[in-house]
C-alpha cells in the first residue's frame, strides 16, 4: 500500500486504491507495448540470472561488483516485471506503476552493472527508458479518463 501511494505521488496523480473499472482502462498501443516489454524484461532477467549462476561466457568477470549482487537483484527484477505484467493483464493500474518502478530500477541497474555506456548504448538501457516514458504517459492518460468518468 505504501509503495502504491509513493508511486502515485511521484507520477503526480491522485491517490489510487484498488482496481480500476476494466471498461475505463484504455487498451491502446501503450498498453500492449507495456505488456510485451513486461514479458521481454521478465524473460531477459531470468536468462541473465541463469547466466550469472553458471558463469555463461565468463559473464561474472565483466561486472564491476560481486556477481551475486546482480544475480539476486536479477531475480527480484524478474519477479517485479512478472507481477507488473500480471496486473496489466488484470487491467489494474498497479501493473503500470510496477512497470514504471521496474523501468527505473533497470535503468539504474544498467549504470551500476556496466558503468556509463560511452562506446555503445545497450538495448536493455533503451528499453528501460521506453518503459519509463510509456508507463508515465499511459498512467497520466488513465488519470484523465478516470477524472472524465467521475465528472
Secondary structure by P-SEA (a helix, b strand, c coil): caaaaaaaaaacccccccccccccccccaaaaaaaaaaaaaaaaaaaaaaaaaaccccccccccccaaaaaaaaaaaaaaaaaaaaaaaaccaaaaaaaaaaaaaaaaaaaaacccccccccaaaaaaaaaaaaaaaaaaaaaaaaaaaac
